[in-house]
Amino acid sequence: MTAVPLAVIALIEEISLNALPALQTFFYDGWIARMSNSYSRRANSVQTFGESIRALDEKIAHCEKLYRQNNLPVIFKMTAASQPPHLDQELQARGYQSEGRTSVQTCALDAISMIETSHIHIHETWNDEWYAEFCRMNNPAPAQRETLKKMLQLILPRTGFALLHEEHGARACGLGVLQENYLGLFDIVVDANARRRGYGKQLVTQVLAWGKANGAQLAYLQVVSNNEPALNLYAQLGFVEKYQYWYRVRV
């Protein structure tokens, strides 16, 4: 894999923050601490790609205090662009465990075209049916569903809530978030009783085409590195890995 400029990593990380807003955000000397009632590590972790002037010991201690005051585990989201460059090693030395290695992949949209279909609908405003079907298919914990709903309704960039129906009901859903010429794919899920039938590929292709029709030139997504079915699907669509991220976690 060709080395990706750190500025490109930082740009994609920044855009992805806008695609899933946290309920609370605290900016601290180039770092961004996000908290969302424990729904997802991405929305409950410290983003570390900004330049800083404070001492590292001081910054880590401040973040640890902040998360503990809010009854949350202390989590740092790490990439090759994390600042300072030795942060990962420092956190490891302090007992932070590495978890959740994830592949960030991109795909140029030149060859993507819209397919005329009546069974995939993309709503650009909040859609209660989409949310109900997403909860049914993805089964978030009941206590976190209101948190998730609030986070999704806070998204500011143009958003497409995609839902695939067939004669027996909804079979797949997902989210496209468009910022300038970047399209992010999020929360792609297929009904557990309807997998391996091509529904995921149909849905993703249509979301990519929607993004391209609205000015996107490059799509990006985040997929856990051991999720073989998803990795295979995205490879078929032309996605390639650009970089990885992982978490350093201390409970």
Contacts in CASP RR format, 6 or more apart in sequence:
PFRMAT RR
TARGET T0000
AUTHOR 0000-0000-0000
METHOD contacts of the structure
MODEL  1
MTAVPLAVIALIEEISLNALPALQTFFYDGWIARMSNSYSRRANSVQTFG
ESIRALDEKIAHCEKLYRQNNLPVIFKMTAASQPPHLDQELQARGYQSEG
RTSVQTCALDAISMIETSHIHIHETWNDEWYAEFCRMNNPAPAQRETLKK
MLQLILPRTGFALLHEEHGARACGLGVLQENYLGLFDIVVDANARRRGYG
KQLVTQVLAWGKANGAQLAYLQVVSNNEPALNLYAQLGFVEKYQYWYRVR
V
1 241 0 8 1.000
1 242 0 8 1.000
4 80 0 8 1.000
4 242 0 8 1.000
4 243 0 8 1.000
6 80 0 8 1.000
6 81 0 8 1.000
7 81 0 8 1.000
8 242 0 8 1.000
9 49 0 8 1.000
9 79 0 8 1.000
9 80 0 8 1.000
9 81 0 8 1.000
9 242 0 8 1.000
9 243 0 8 1.000
10 49 0 8 1.000
10 50 0 8 1.000
10 81 0 8 1.000
12 104 0 8 1.000
12 106 0 8 1.000
12 182 0 8 1.000
12 220 0 8 1.000
12 242 0 8 1.000
13 47 0 8 1.000
13 49 0 8 1.000
13 79 0 8 1.000
13 81 0 8 1.000
13 245 0 8 1.000
14 49 0 8 1.000
15 179 0 8 1.000
15 182 0 8 1.000
15 184 0 8 1.000
15 220 0 8 1.000
16 42 0 8 1.000
16 184 0 8 1.000
16 220 0 8 1.000
16 222 0 8 1.000
17 32 0 8 1.000
17 34 0 8 1.000
17 47 0 8 1.000
18 155 0 8 1.000
18 156 0 8 1.000
18 157 0 8 1.000
18 177 0 8 1.000
18 179 0 8 1.000
19 155 0 8 1.000
19 157 0 8 1.000
19 176 0 8 1.000
19 177 0 8 1.000
19 179 0 8 1.000
19 184 0 8 1.000
19 186 0 8 1.000
20 40 0 8 1.000
20 42 0 8 1.000
20 43 0 8 1.000
20 151 0 8 1.000
20 155 0 8 1.000
20 186 0 8 1.000
21 43 0 8 1.000
21 151 0 8 1.000
21 154 0 8 1.000
21 155 0 8 1.000
21 156 0 8 1.000
22 34 0 8 1.000
22 35 0 8 1.000
22 36 0 8 1.000
22 43 0 8 1.000
22 44 0 8 1.000
22 151 0 8 1.000
23 35 0 8 1.000
23 36 0 8 1.000
23 37 0 8 1.000
23 43 0 8 1.000
23 147 0 8 1.000
23 150 0 8 1.000
23 151 0 8 1.000
23 154 0 8 1.000
24 34 0 8 1.000
24 35 0 8 1.000
24 36 0 8 1.000
25 32 0 8 1.000
25 33 0 8 1.000
25 34 0 8 1.000
25 35 0 8 1.000
26 32 0 8 1.000
26 33 0 8 1.000
26 34 0 8 1.000
26 35 0 8 1.000
26 66 0 8 1.000
27 33 0 8 1.000
28 59 0 8 1.000
28 62 0 8 1.000
28 63 0 8 1.000
29 52 0 8 1.000
29 53 0 8 1.000
29 54 0 8 1.000
29 59 0 8 1.000
30 50 0 8 1.000
30 51 0 8 1.000
30 52 0 8 1.000
30 83 0 8 1.000
31 46 0 8 1.000
31 47 0 8 1.000
31 48 0 8 1.000
31 50 0 8 1.000
31 52 0 8 1.000
31 59 0 8 1.000
31 63 0 8 1.000
32 46 0 8 1.000
32 47 0 8 1.000
33 46 0 8 1.000
33 47 0 8 1.000
33 63 0 8 1.000
33 66 0 8 1.000
33 67 0 8 1.000
34 42 0 8 1.000
34 43 0 8 1.000
34 44 0 8 1.000
34 45 0 8 1.000
34 46 0 8 1.000
34 47 0 8 1.000
35 43 0 8 1.000
35 44 0 8 1.000
35 67 0 8 1.000
35 70 0 8 1.000
35 72 0 8 1.000
36 43 0 8 1.000
36 44 0 8 1.000
36 147 0 8 1.000
36 151 0 8 1.000
37 44 0 8 1.000
37 144 0 8 1.000
37 147 0 8 1.000
38 44 0 8 1.000
38 72 0 8 1.000
38 144 0 8 1.000
39 140 0 8 1.000
39 144 0 8 1.000
39 147 0 8 1.000
39 148 0 8 1.000
39 151 0 8 1.000
41 75 0 8 1.000
41 77 0 8 1.000
41 99 0 8 1.000
41 100 0 8 1.000
41 247 0 8 1.000
41 249 0 8 1.000
42 77 0 8 1.000
43 151 0 8 1.000
44 72 0 8 1.000
44 73 0 8 1.000
44 75 0 8 1.000
45 75 0 8 1.000
45 76 0 8 1.000
45 77 0 8 1.000
45 247 0 8 1.000
46 63 0 8 1.000
46 74 0 8 1.000
46 75 0 8 1.000
46 76 0 8 1.000
46 77 0 8 1.000
47 77 0 8 1.000
48 76 0 8 1.000
48 77 0 8 1.000
48 78 0 8 1.000
48 82 0 8 1.000
48 83 0 8 1.000
48 87 0 8 1.000
49 79 0 8 1.000
49 81 0 8 1.000
49 82 0 8 1.000
49 83 0 8 1.000
50 83 0 8 1.000
51 83 0 8 1.000
52 59 0 8 1.000
52 83 0 8 1.000
52 84 0 8 1.000
56 84 0 8 1.000
56 87 0 8 1.000
56 90 0 8 1.000
60 90 0 8 1.000
60 91 0 8 1.000
60 94 0 8 1.000
63 74 0 8 1.000
63 76 0 8 1.000
64 74 0 8 1.000
64 250 0 8 1.000
67 73 0 8 1.000
67 74 0 8 1.000
67 75 0 8 1.000
68 74 0 8 1.000
73 249 0 8 1.000
73 250 0 8 1.000
73 251 0 8 1.000
74 96 0 8 1.000
74 249 0 8 1.000
74 250 0 8 1.000
74 251 0 8 1.000
75 247 0 8 1.000
75 248 0 8 1.000
75 249 0 8 1.000
75 250 0 8 1.000
76 82 0 8 1.000
76 87 0 8 1.000
76 91 0 8 1.000
76 96 0 8 1.000
76 247 0 8 1.000
76 248 0 8 1.000
76 249 0 8 1.000
77 245 0 8 1.000
77 246 0 8 1.000
77 247 0 8 1.000
78 87 0 8 1.000
78 88 0 8 1.000
78 91 0 8 1.000
78 245 0 8 1.000
78 246 0 8 1.000
78 247 0 8 1.000
78 248 0 8 1.000
79 243 0 8 1.000
79 244 0 8 1.000
79 245 0 8 1.000
80 243 0 8 1.000
82 88 0 8 1.000
88 248 0 8 1.000
91 248 0 8 1.000
91 250 0 8 1.000
92 98 0 8 1.000
92 248 0 8 1.000
94 250 0 8 1.000
95 250 0 8 1.000
96 248 0 8 1.000
96 249 0 8 1.000
96 250 0 8 1.000
97 248 0 8 1.000
97 249 0 8 1.000
97 250 0 8 1.000
98 246 0 8 1.000
98 247 0 8 1.000
98 248 0 8 1.000
98 249 0 8 1.000
99 246 0 8 1.000
99 247 0 8 1.000
99 248 0 8 1.000
99 249 0 8 1.000
100 224 0 8 1.000
100 225 0 8 1.000
100 246 0 8 1.000
100 247 0 8 1.000
101 224 0 8 1.000
101 225 0 8 1.000
101 244 0 8 1.000
101 245 0 8 1.000
101 246 0 8 1.000
102 222 0 8 1.000
102 223 0 8 1.000
102 224 0 8 1.000
102 225 0 8 1.000
102 244 0 8 1.000
102 245 0 8 1.000
102 246 0 8 1.000
103 222 0 8 1.000
103 223 0 8 1.000
103 224 0 8 1.000
103 225 0 8 1.000
103 231 0 8 1.000
103 241 0 8 1.000
103 244 0 8 1.000
104 220 0 8 1.000
104 221 0 8 1.000
104 222 0 8 1.000
104 241 0 8 1.000
104 242 0 8 1.000
104 243 0 8 1.000
104 244 0 8 1.000
104 245 0 8 1.000
105 220 0 8 1.000
105 221 0 8 1.000
105 222 0 8 1.000
105 223 0 8 1.000
105 234 0 8 1.000
105 239 0 8 1.000
105 240 0 8 1.000
105 241 0 8 1.000
105 242 0 8 1.000
106 218 0 8 1.000
106 219 0 8 1.000
106 220 0 8 1.000
106 239 0 8 1.000
106 240 0 8 1.000
106 242 0 8 1.000
107 208 0 8 1.000
107 218 0 8 1.000
107 219 0 8 1.000
107 220 0 8 1.000
107 234 0 8 1.000
107 237 0 8 1.000
107 238 0 8 1.000
107 239 0 8 1.000
107 240 0 8 1.000
108 217 0 8 1.000
108 218 0 8 1.000
109 183 0 8 1.000
109 208 0 8 1.000
109 211 0 8 1.000
109 212 0 8 1.000
109 216 0 8 1.000
109 217 0 8 1.000
109 218 0 8 1.000
109 219 0 8 1.000
112 205 0 8 1.000
112 208 0 8 1.000
112 209 0 8 1.000
112 212 0 8 1.000
113 209 0 8 1.000
113 212 0 8 1.000
114 206 0 8 1.000
114 209 0 8 1.000
114 210 0 8 1.000
114 212 0 8 1.000
114 213 0 8 1.000
115 205 0 8 1.000
115 206 0 8 1.000
115 209 0 8 1.000
117 202 0 8 1.000
117 206 0 8 1.000
119 164 0 8 1.000
119 165 0 8 1.000
119 166 0 8 1.000
120 162 0 8 1.000
120 163 0 8 1.000
120 164 0 8 1.000
120 165 0 8 1.000
120 202 0 8 1.000
120 203 0 8 1.000
120 206 0 8 1.000
121 162 0 8 1.000
121 163 0 8 1.000
121 165 0 8 1.000
122 160 0 8 1.000
122 161 0 8 1.000
122 162 0 8 1.000
122 163 0 8 1.000
122 206 0 8 1.000
122 207 0 8 1.000
122 210 0 8 1.000
123 130 0 8 1.000
123 160 0 8 1.000
123 161 0 8 1.000
123 162 0 8 1.000
123 163 0 8 1.000
124 158 0 8 1.000
124 159 0 8 1.000
124 160 0 8 1.000
124 161 0 8 1.000
126 152 0 8 1.000
126 153 0 8 1.000
126 161 0 8 1.000
127 161 0 8 1.000
127 163 0 8 1.000
129 163 0 8 1.000
129 170 0 8 1.000
130 161 0 8 1.000
130 162 0 8 1.000
130 163 0 8 1.000
130 173 0 8 1.000
131 149 0 8 1.000
131 152 0 8 1.000
131 161 0 8 1.000
133 163 0 8 1.000
133 170 0 8 1.000
133 173 0 8 1.000
134 173 0 8 1.000
134 174 0 8 1.000
134 187 0 8 1.000
134 189 0 8 1.000
135 145 0 8 1.000
136 170 0 8 1.000
136 191 0 8 1.000
137 170 0 8 1.000
137 172 0 8 1.000
137 173 0 8 1.000
137 189 0 8 1.000
137 190 0 8 1.000
137 191 0 8 1.000
137 192 0 8 1.000
138 187 0 8 1.000
138 189 0 8 1.000
140 148 0 8 1.000
152 175 0 8 1.000
155 177 0 8 1.000
157 177 0 8 1.000
157 178 0 8 1.000
157 179 0 8 1.000
158 177 0 8 1.000
158 178 0 8 1.000
158 179 0 8 1.000
158 214 0 8 1.000
159 175 0 8 1.000
159 176 0 8 1.000
159 177 0 8 1.000
159 178 0 8 1.000
160 175 0 8 1.000
160 176 0 8 1.000
160 177 0 8 1.000
160 178 0 8 1.000
160 207 0 8 1.000
160 210 0 8 1.000
161 173 0 8 1.000
161 174 0 8 1.000
161 175 0 8 1.000
161 176 0 8 1.000
162 173 0 8 1.000
162 174 0 8 1.000
162 175 0 8 1.000
162 176 0 8 1.000
162 203 0 8 1.000
162 206 0 8 1.000
162 207 0 8 1.000
162 210 0 8 1.000
163 170 0 8 1.000
163 172 0 8 1.000
163 173 0 8 1.000
163 174 0 8 1.000
164 170 0 8 1.000
164 171 0 8 1.000
164 172 0 8 1.000
164 173 0 8 1.000
164 199 0 8 1.000
164 200 0 8 1.000
164 202 0 8 1.000
164 203 0 8 1.000
165 171 0 8 1.000
166 199 0 8 1.000
170 191 0 8 1.000
171 190 0 8 1.000
171 191 0 8 1.000
171 194 0 8 1.000
171 197 0 8 1.000
171 199 0 8 1.000
172 188 0 8 1.000
172 189 0 8 1.000
172 190 0 8 1.000
172 191 0 8 1.000
172 194 0 8 1.000
172 199 0 8 1.000
172 200 0 8 1.000
172 202 0 8 1.000
172 203 0 8 1.000
173 187 0 8 1.000
173 188 0 8 1.000
173 189 0 8 1.000
173 203 0 8 1.000
174 185 0 8 1.000
174 186 0 8 1.000
174 187 0 8 1.000
174 188 0 8 1.000
174 189 0 8 1.000
174 203 0 8 1.000
174 207 0 8 1.000
175 185 0 8 1.000
175 186 0 8 1.000
175 187 0 8 1.000
175 188 0 8 1.000
175 207 0 8 1.000
176 183 0 8 1.000
176 184 0 8 1.000
176 185 0 8 1.000
176 186 0 8 1.000
176 207 0 8 1.000
176 210 0 8 1.000
176 211 0 8 1.000
177 183 0 8 1.000
177 184 0 8 1.000
177 186 0 8 1.000
178 184 0 8 1.000
178 211 0 8 1.000
178 214 0 8 1.000
178 215 0 8 1.000
178 216 0 8 1.000
181 215 0 8 1.000
181 216 0 8 1.000
181 217 0 8 1.000
181 218 0 8 1.000
182 216 0 8 1.000
182 217 0 8 1.000
182 218 0 8 1.000
182 219 0 8 1.000
182 220 0 8 1.000
183 207 0 8 1.000
183 208 0 8 1.000
183 211 0 8 1.000
183 212 0 8 1.000
183 216 0 8 1.000
183 218 0 8 1.000
183 219 0 8 1.000
183 220 0 8 1.000
184 219 0 8 1.000
184 220 0 8 1.000
184 221 0 8 1.000
185 204 0 8 1.000
185 207 0 8 1.000
185 208 0 8 1.000
185 219 0 8 1.000
185 220 0 8 1.000
185 221 0 8 1.000
186 221 0 8 1.000
186 222 0 8 1.000
188 200 0 8 1.000
188 203 0 8 1.000
188 204 0 8 1.000
188 221 0 8 1.000
188 230 0 8 1.000
190 199 0 8 1.000
190 200 0 8 1.000
190 203 0 8 1.000
191 199 0 8 1.000
195 229 0 8 1.000
200 233 0 8 1.000
201 233 0 8 1.000
201 236 0 8 1.000
201 237 0 8 1.000
204 233 0 8 1.000
204 234 0 8 1.000
204 237 0 8 1.000
205 237 0 8 1.000
208 216 0 8 1.000
208 219 0 8 1.000
208 237 0 8 1.000
211 219 0 8 1.000
219 239 0 8 1.000
220 242 0 8 1.000
221 234 0 8 1.000
221 239 0 8 1.000
222 245 0 8 1.000
223 230 0 8 1.000
223 231 0 8 1.000
223 234 0 8 1.000
224 230 0 8 1.000
225 231 0 8 1.000
225 244 0 8 1.000
END
